[in-house]
Amino acid sequence: MKSIEAGKLNQRITLCRFVRDPGALNQFDKGHYDPAFSVWADVKISQSSVQTDGGVMVWETVAKFYIRKRDGILPNMHILWKEREFALTGPPIDWKETAGGITLQAREVT
């Protein structure tokens, strides 16, 4: 039996789906993120900089997650990686137009 080579996909990430919580007036305006599934990824930090938000300096980290192509990834999902949370900045992108992989671009939630 031949083993599968993961290649550069050496980091385990968890994609989380947004679940709406009913409010006091039965309105679904708030919610939380529940783990949906885990995949192997190649993670690249593409940008890390200091921004000011209301006079407070905060770190802004942008990352790219390269994963195998799969269904069920929505633009409003979050990624958990090494106890850090990232929000997707858009839908999955197939930059190299290959049948096997896609790129998820995300910004760290601070």
OpenMM code with the backbone's topology and positions (N, CA, C; nanometers):
from openmm import Vec3, app, unit

residues = "MET LYS SER ILE GLU ALA GLY LYS LEU ASN GLN ARG ILE THR LEU CYS ARG PHE VAL ARG ASP PRO GLY ALA LEU ASN GLN PHE ASP LYS GLY HIS TYR ASP PRO ALA PHE SER VAL TRP ALA ASP VAL LYS ILE SER GLN SER SER VAL GLN THR ASP GLY GLY VAL MET VAL TRP GLU THR VAL ALA LYS PHE TYR ILE ARG LYS ARG ASP GLY ILE LEU PRO ASN MET HIS ILE LEU TRP LYS GLU ARG GLU PHE ALA LEU THR GLY PRO PRO ILE ASP TRP LYS GLU THR ALA GLY GLY ILE THR LEU GLN ALA ARG GLU VAL THR".split()
positions = [
    Vec3(0.0842, -0.1180, 0.0000),
    Vec3(0.0000, 0.0000, 0.0000),
    Vec3(0.0886, 0.1243, 0.0000),
    Vec3(0.0637, 0.2140, -0.0927),
    Vec3(0.1442, 0.3345, -0.1076),
    Vec3(0.0893, 0.4465, -0.0199),
    Vec3(0.1782, 0.5162, 0.0512),
    Vec3(0.1336, 0.6264, 0.1367),
    Vec3(0.1151, 0.7532, 0.0544),
    Vec3(0.0307, 0.8411, 0.1035),
    Vec3(0.0046, 0.9679, 0.0359),
    Vec3(0.1070, 1.0701, 0.0832),
    Vec3(0.1703, 1.1397, -0.0098),
    Vec3(0.2668, 1.2437, 0.0226),
    Vec3(0.1923, 1.3763, 0.0405),
    Vec3(0.2073, 1.4347, 0.1567),
    Vec3(0.1393, 1.5617, 0.1843),
    Vec3(0.2150, 1.6794, 0.1242),
    Vec3(0.3442, 1.6624, 0.0978),
    Vec3(0.4224, 1.7718, 0.0422),
    Vec3(0.4358, 1.8850, 0.1412),
    Vec3(0.4019, 2.0050, 0.0976),
    Vec3(0.4150, 2.1221, 0.1846),
    Vec3(0.2945, 2.1416, 0.2757),
    Vec3(0.1927, 2.0603, 0.2624),
    Vec3(0.0739, 2.0737, 0.3473),
    Vec3(0.1053, 2.0122, 0.4831),
    Vec3(0.1713, 2.0899, 0.5682),
    Vec3(0.2212, 2.0357, 0.6944),
    Vec3(0.1622, 2.1028, 0.8184),
    Vec3(0.0611, 2.1868, 0.8017),
    Vec3(-0.0031, 2.2545, 0.9144),
    Vec3(-0.1511, 2.2161, 0.9174),
    Vec3(-0.2024, 2.1832, 1.0351),
    Vec3(-0.3431, 2.1469, 1.0500),
    Vec3(-0.4221, 2.2720, 1.0846),
    Vec3(-0.5242, 2.3033, 1.0016),
    Vec3(-0.6112, 2.4181, 1.0278),
    Vec3(-0.7548, 2.3687, 1.0415),
    Vec3(-0.8351, 2.4450, 1.1132),
    Vec3(-0.9763, 2.4122, 1.1304),
    Vec3(-1.0589, 2.5267, 1.0748),
    Vec3(-1.1501, 2.4954, 0.9843),
    Vec3(-1.2416, 2.5961, 0.9312),
    Vec3(-1.3679, 2.5942, 1.0149),
    Vec3(-1.4130, 2.7139, 1.0553),
    Vec3(-1.5282, 2.7271, 1.1442),
    Vec3(-1.6424, 2.7975, 1.0723),
    Vec3(-1.7616, 2.7459, 1.0913),
    Vec3(-1.8826, 2.7990, 1.0282),
    Vec3(-1.9570, 2.8866, 1.1285),
    Vec3(-2.0136, 2.9975, 1.0794),
    Vec3(-2.0897, 3.0895, 1.1643),
    Vec3(-2.2270, 3.0302, 1.1949),
    Vec3(-2.2625, 3.0275, 1.3235),
    Vec3(-2.3923, 2.9781, 1.3686),
    Vec3(-2.4638, 3.0934, 1.4375),
    Vec3(-2.5827, 3.1255, 1.3891),
    Vec3(-2.6582, 3.2376, 1.4461),
    Vec3(-2.7255, 3.1957, 1.5765),
    Vec3(-2.7216, 3.2878, 1.6732),
    Vec3(-2.7892, 3.2691, 1.8012),
    Vec3(-2.9121, 3.3582, 1.8039),
    Vec3(-3.0255, 3.3072, 1.8525),
    Vec3(-3.1439, 3.3944, 1.8618),
    Vec3(-3.1246, 3.5002, 1.9695),
    Vec3(-3.1650, 3.6222, 1.9384),
    Vec3(-3.1547, 3.7308, 2.0338),
    Vec3(-3.2752, 3.7330, 2.1271),
    Vec3(-3.2847, 3.8383, 2.2065),
    Vec3(-3.3933, 3.8512, 2.3033),
    Vec3(-3.5294, 3.8609, 2.2340),
    Vec3(-3.5323, 3.9191, 2.1162),
    Vec3(-3.6577, 3.9342, 2.0414),
    Vec3(-3.6674, 3.8328, 1.9281),
    Vec3(-3.5981, 3.7205, 1.9435),
    Vec3(-3.5970, 3.6131, 1.8441),
    Vec3(-3.5361, 3.6580, 1.7113),
    Vec3(-3.4459, 3.7549, 1.7174),
    Vec3(-3.3759, 3.8007, 1.5986),
    Vec3(-3.2398, 3.7326, 1.5934),
    Vec3(-3.1998, 3.6907, 1.4756),
    Vec3(-3.0729, 3.6201, 1.4586),
    Vec3(-2.9645, 3.7188, 1.4148),
    Vec3(-2.9266, 3.8099, 1.5036),
    Vec3(-2.8281, 3.9110, 1.4670),
    Vec3(-2.6910, 3.8841, 1.5285),
    Vec3(-2.6818, 3.7871, 1.6184),
    Vec3(-2.5538, 3.7542, 1.6802),
    Vec3(-2.5298, 3.6052, 1.6663),
    Vec3(-2.4067, 3.5667, 1.6902),
    Vec3(-2.3766, 3.4247, 1.6789),
    Vec3(-2.2348, 3.3940, 1.7211),
    Vec3(-2.1926, 3.2742, 1.6879),
    Vec3(-2.0580, 3.2279, 1.7213),
    Vec3(-2.0081, 3.1357, 1.6093),
    Vec3(-1.8803, 3.1022, 1.6153),
    Vec3(-1.8201, 3.0159, 1.5138),
    Vec3(-1.7968, 2.8773, 1.5727),
    Vec3(-1.8516, 2.7750, 1.5064),
    Vec3(-1.8338, 2.6358, 1.5457),
    Vec3(-1.7409, 2.5672, 1.4465),
    Vec3(-1.6503, 2.4809, 1.4933),
    Vec3(-1.5638, 2.4062, 1.4012),
    Vec3(-1.6463, 2.3224, 1.3036),
    Vec3(-1.6147, 2.3347, 1.1758),
    Vec3(-1.6866, 2.2592, 1.0724),
    Vec3(-1.6040, 2.1395, 1.0269),
    Vec3(-1.4772, 2.1624, 0.9901),
    Vec3(-1.3894, 2.0531, 0.9481),
    Vec3(-1.2444, 2.0995, 0.9536),
    Vec3(-1.1531, 2.0039, 0.9560),
    Vec3(-1.0094, 2.0321, 0.9586),
    Vec3(-0.9451, 1.9818, 0.8307),
    Vec3(-0.8440, 2.0538, 0.7848),
    Vec3(-0.7698, 2.0163, 0.6641),
    Vec3(-0.6215, 2.0445, 0.6867),
    Vec3(-0.5380, 1.9842, 0.6033),
    Vec3(-0.3948, 2.0134, 0.6039),
    Vec3(-0.3695, 2.1304, 0.5109),
    Vec3(-0.2763, 2.2184, 0.5507),
    Vec3(-0.2503, 2.3401, 0.4736),
    Vec3(-0.1026, 2.3761, 0.4746),
    Vec3(-0.0638, 2.4548, 0.3757),
    Vec3(0.0655, 2.5221, 0.3724),
    Vec3(0.0351, 2.6673, 0.4057),
    Vec3(0.0892, 2.7184, 0.5154),
    Vec3(0.0550, 2.8513, 0.5643),
    Vec3(0.1691, 2.9480, 0.5361),
    Vec3(0.1355, 3.0612, 0.4786),
    Vec3(0.2321, 3.1673, 0.4508),
    Vec3(0.1788, 3.2979, 0.5079),
    Vec3(0.2565, 3.3607, 0.5953),
    Vec3(0.2206, 3.4941, 0.6452),
    Vec3(0.2680, 3.5925, 0.5392),
    Vec3(0.1741, 3.6619, 0.4765),
    Vec3(0.2103, 3.7502, 0.3654),
    Vec3(0.2334, 3.8935, 0.4088),
    Vec3(0.1753, 3.9331, 0.5228),
    Vec3(0.1923, 4.0714, 0.5668),
    Vec3(0.1690, 4.0775, 0.7171),
    Vec3(0.2511, 4.1528, 0.7838),
    Vec3(0.2324, 4.1777, 0.9264),
    Vec3(0.2737, 4.3217, 0.9525),
    Vec3(0.1805, 4.4003, 1.0005),
    Vec3(0.2093, 4.5421, 1.0203),
    Vec3(0.1323, 4.5947, 1.1405),
    Vec3(0.1701, 4.7140, 1.1842),
    Vec3(0.1026, 4.7803, 1.2957),
    Vec3(0.0078, 4.8843, 1.2374),
    Vec3(-0.1172, 4.8792, 1.2813),
    Vec3(-0.2186, 4.9753, 1.2380),
    Vec3(-0.2698, 5.0493, 1.3612),
    Vec3(-0.3320, 5.1647, 1.3401),
    Vec3(-0.3956, 5.2350, 1.4517),
    Vec3(-0.5465, 5.2252, 1.4350),
    Vec3(-0.6124, 5.1886, 1.5427),
    Vec3(-0.7577, 5.1748, 1.5427),
    Vec3(-0.8127, 5.2545, 1.6603),
    Vec3(-0.8636, 5.3721, 1.6339),
    Vec3(-0.9162, 5.4575, 1.7404),
    Vec3(-0.8087, 5.5051, 1.8357),
    Vec3(-0.6888, 5.5290, 1.7847),
    Vec3(-0.5785, 5.5752, 1.8680),
    Vec3(-0.5018, 5.4635, 1.9358),
    Vec3(-0.5424, 5.3390, 1.9136),
    Vec3(-0.4752, 5.2248, 1.9739),
    Vec3(-0.3980, 5.1499, 1.8646),
    Vec3(-0.2728, 5.1158, 1.8936),
    Vec3(-0.1923, 5.0423, 1.7964),
    Vec3(-0.2240, 4.8933, 1.8059),
    Vec3(-0.2573, 4.8324, 1.6918),
    Vec3(-0.2882, 4.6898, 1.6870),
    Vec3(-0.2096, 4.6264, 1.5721),
    Vec3(-0.1708, 4.5001, 1.5922),
    Vec3(-0.1035, 4.4259, 1.4867),
    Vec3(-0.2057, 4.3750, 1.3869),
    Vec3(-0.1720, 4.3846, 1.2594),
    Vec3(-0.2568, 4.3309, 1.1543),
    Vec3(-0.1760, 4.2263, 1.0781),
    Vec3(-0.2230, 4.1028, 1.0802),
    Vec3(-0.1535, 3.9930, 1.0149),
    Vec3(-0.2411, 3.9353, 0.9045),
    Vec3(-0.1854, 3.9242, 0.7856),
    Vec3(-0.2549, 3.8659, 0.6712),
    Vec3(-0.1831, 3.7368, 0.6349),
    Vec3(-0.2606, 3.6300, 0.6144),
    Vec3(-0.2019, 3.4998, 0.5839),
    Vec3(-0.2696, 3.4384, 0.4630),
    Vec3(-0.1958, 3.3492, 0.3963),
    Vec3(-0.2496, 3.2694, 0.2860),
    Vec3(-0.2395, 3.1237, 0.3260),
    Vec3(-0.3500, 3.0529, 0.3106),
    Vec3(-0.3574, 2.9117, 0.3432),
    Vec3(-0.3801, 2.8343, 0.2130),
    Vec3(-0.2829, 2.7524, 0.1745),
    Vec3(-0.2950, 2.6704, 0.0544),
    Vec3(-0.3441, 2.5328, 0.0968),
    Vec3(-0.4593, 2.4908, 0.0443),
    Vec3(-0.5168, 2.3615, 0.0817),
    Vec3(-0.5576, 2.2851, -0.0443),
    Vec3(-0.5897, 2.1573, -0.0254),
    Vec3(-0.6457, 2.0802, -0.1356),
    Vec3(-0.7879, 2.1276, -0.1612),
    Vec3(-0.8282, 2.1237, -0.2870),
    Vec3(-0.9610, 2.1701, -0.3247),
    Vec3(-1.0679, 2.0843, -0.2575),
    Vec3(-1.1680, 2.1507, -0.2017),
    Vec3(-1.2806, 2.0805, -0.1406),
    Vec3(-1.4028, 2.1706, -0.1392),
    Vec3(-1.5189, 2.1091, -0.1303),
    Vec3(-1.6448, 2.1833, -0.1261),
    Vec3(-1.6757, 2.2247, 0.0168),
    Vec3(-1.7680, 2.3182, 0.0312),
    Vec3(-1.8165, 2.3569, 0.1627),
    Vec3(-1.7459, 2.4742, 0.2263),
    Vec3(-1.6575, 2.5419, 0.1533),
    Vec3(-1.5877, 2.6583, 0.2100),
    Vec3(-1.6646, 2.7837, 0.1694),
    Vec3(-1.7091, 2.8588, 0.2713),
    Vec3(-1.7883, 2.9793, 0.2489),
    Vec3(-1.7052, 3.1035, 0.2803),
    Vec3(-1.7359, 3.2176, 0.2159),
    Vec3(-1.6569, 3.3396, 0.2380),
    Vec3(-1.6647, 3.3963, 0.3798),
    Vec3(-1.7648, 3.3565, 0.4585),
    Vec3(-1.7778, 3.4122, 0.5936),
    Vec3(-1.7221, 3.3190, 0.7007),
    Vec3(-1.6420, 3.2214, 0.6633),
    Vec3(-1.5851, 3.1274, 0.7595),
    Vec3(-1.4620, 3.1868, 0.8280),
    Vec3(-1.4276, 3.1293, 0.9415),
    Vec3(-1.3052, 3.1639, 1.0139),
    Vec3(-1.2130, 3.0435, 1.0146),
    Vec3(-1.0840, 3.0698, 1.0306),
    Vec3(-0.9825, 2.9645, 1.0354),
    Vec3(-0.9153, 2.9683, 1.1712),
    Vec3(-0.9020, 2.8540, 1.2341),
    Vec3(-0.8247, 2.8416, 1.3574),
    Vec3(-0.6931, 2.7743, 1.3227),
    Vec3(-0.5817, 2.8395, 1.3619),
    Vec3(-0.4480, 2.7864, 1.3352),
    Vec3(-0.3565, 2.8279, 1.4499),
    Vec3(-0.3000, 2.7310, 1.5179),
    Vec3(-0.2079, 2.7556, 1.6292),
    Vec3(-0.2669, 2.8528, 1.7321),
    Vec3(-0.3908, 2.8258, 1.7713),
    Vec3(-0.4628, 2.9062, 1.8705),
    Vec3(-0.4818, 3.0514, 1.8278),
    Vec3(-0.4779, 3.0770, 1.6984),
    Vec3(-0.5045, 3.2095, 1.6431),
    Vec3(-0.6254, 3.1974, 1.5514),
    Vec3(-0.7027, 3.3062, 1.5420),
    Vec3(-0.8239, 3.3045, 1.4606),
    Vec3(-0.8094, 3.4024, 1.3451),
    Vec3(-0.8428, 3.3537, 1.2250),
    Vec3(-0.8345, 3.4341, 1.1034),
    Vec3(-0.9712, 3.4366, 1.0361),
    Vec3(-1.0102, 3.5511, 0.9806),
    Vec3(-1.1351, 3.5649, 0.9056),
    Vec3(-1.1018, 3.5672, 0.7570),
    Vec3(-1.1741, 3.4873, 0.6794),
    Vec3(-1.1510, 3.4862, 0.5346),
    Vec3(-1.1865, 3.6230, 0.4771),
    Vec3(-1.1070, 3.6673, 0.3804),
    Vec3(-1.1316, 3.7974, 0.3185),
    Vec3(-1.2055, 3.7850, 0.1862),
    Vec3(-1.2471, 3.6644, 0.1521),
    Vec3(-1.3203, 3.6419, 0.0280),
    Vec3(-1.3342, 3.4938, 0.0000),
    Vec3(-1.3877, 3.4599, -0.1165),
    Vec3(-1.4043, 3.3188, -0.1499),
    Vec3(-1.2701, 3.2531, -0.1818),
    Vec3(-1.2647, 3.1199, -0.1815),
    Vec3(-1.1404, 3.0502, -0.2186),
    Vec3(-1.0991, 3.0844, -0.3612),
    Vec3(-0.9679, 3.0936, -0.3830),
    Vec3(-0.9151, 3.1300, -0.5148),
    Vec3(-0.8243, 3.0192, -0.5652),
    Vec3(-0.8418, 2.9837, -0.6913),
    Vec3(-0.7557, 2.8854, -0.7565),
    Vec3(-0.6558, 2.9628, -0.8426),
    Vec3(-0.5478, 3.0134, -0.7779),
    Vec3(-0.4511, 3.0991, -0.8469),
    Vec3(-0.3796, 3.0285, -0.9601),
    Vec3(-0.3417, 2.9047, -0.9362),
    Vec3(-0.2603, 2.8328, -1.0343),
    Vec3(-0.3440, 2.7552, -1.1342),
    Vec3(-0.4764, 2.7637, -1.1214),
    Vec3(-0.5701, 2.6944, -1.2091),
    Vec3(-0.5376, 2.5462, -1.2193),
    Vec3(-0.5128, 2.4861, -1.1046),
    Vec3(-0.4871, 2.3434, -1.0994),
    Vec3(-0.6095, 2.2723, -1.0451),
    Vec3(-0.6171, 2.1459, -1.0677),
    Vec3(-0.7314, 2.0684, -1.0216),
    Vec3(-0.7205, 2.0338, -0.8742),
    Vec3(-0.6016, 2.0501, -0.8157),
    Vec3(-0.5818, 2.0007, -0.6813),
    Vec3(-0.5890, 2.0972, -0.5666),
    Vec3(-0.5551, 2.2251, -0.5862),
    Vec3(-0.5415, 2.3136, -0.4706),
    Vec3(-0.6088, 2.4478, -0.4861),
    Vec3(-0.6371, 2.5111, -0.3716),
    Vec3(-0.6938, 2.6451, -0.3682),
    Vec3(-0.6238, 2.7267, -0.2594),
    Vec3(-0.6388, 2.8581, -0.2676),
    Vec3(-0.5808, 2.9499, -0.1716),
    Vec3(-0.6915, 3.0192, -0.0933),
    Vec3(-0.6747, 3.0233, 0.0388),
    Vec3(-0.7650, 3.0975, 0.1252),
    Vec3(-0.6870, 3.2159, 0.1814),
    Vec3(-0.7333, 3.3369, 0.1537),
    Vec3(-0.6692, 3.4558, 0.2083),
    Vec3(-0.7473, 3.4995, 0.3310),
    Vec3(-0.6750, 3.5294, 0.4384),
    Vec3(-0.7434, 3.5631, 0.5641),
    Vec3(-0.6646, 3.6680, 0.6420),
    Vec3(-0.7386, 3.7377, 0.7271),
    Vec3(-0.6831, 3.8429, 0.8136),
    Vec3(-0.7076, 3.8013, 0.9584),
    Vec3(-0.6061, 3.8161, 1.0430),
    Vec3(-0.6193, 3.7735, 1.1815),
    Vec3(-0.7225, 3.8586, 1.2559),
    Vec3(-0.8047, 3.7917, 1.3343),
    Vec3(-0.9062, 3.8585, 1.4151),
    Vec3(-0.8406, 3.8994, 1.5465),
    Vec3(-0.8413, 4.0301, 1.5758),
    Vec3(-0.7786, 4.0777, 1.6999),
    Vec3(-0.8822, 4.1350, 1.7936),
] * unit.nanometer
topology = app.Topology()
chain = topology.addChain("A")
for resn in residues:
    res = topology.addResidue(resn, chain)
    for name in ("N", "CA", "C"):
        topology.addAtom(name, app.Element.getBySymbol(name[0]), res)
